[in-house]
């Protein structure tokens, strides 16, 4: 026959703290990788925006005329 053991409060606390520690170690490892990916992605986005803006500026950058507001006759 099967003997039923009683689950004590200490047993539950030990299991839950072990589970919580495992989760903390997993999430801390993942969070470091996620932070690194976010920084890399933001850097690439900034460089891409700079490069595209510079390129479009060269296409449109032509002659700039400055008018003084007075007309010549």
Protein Blocks (a to p, Z undefined) as FASTA:
>chain_A
ZZdddddfklmmmmmmmmmmmmmmmmmmmmmmmmmmmmmmmmmmmmmmmmmmmmmmmmmm
ccddddehiacZZ
